[in-house]
Amino acid sequence: MNEGVEIASDVATGPGSAITRQVSNGLLIRSAVLTLLAGTGFSASDARP
């Protein structure tokens, strides 16, 4: 996310914003999928920050 370019900073960090959480969750999901595709024995507990 490019604050000030793609979205206004006050909107991105406002009290009703879920953007940061969505970005974090997206990273975890992509990592899990890549791990599964690589066949390295992923388990759900490995994905928790």
Buried (B, 14 or more C-beta within 10 A) or exposed (E): EEEEEEBEEEEBEEEEEEBEEEEEEEEEEEEBEEBEEEEEEBEEEEEEE
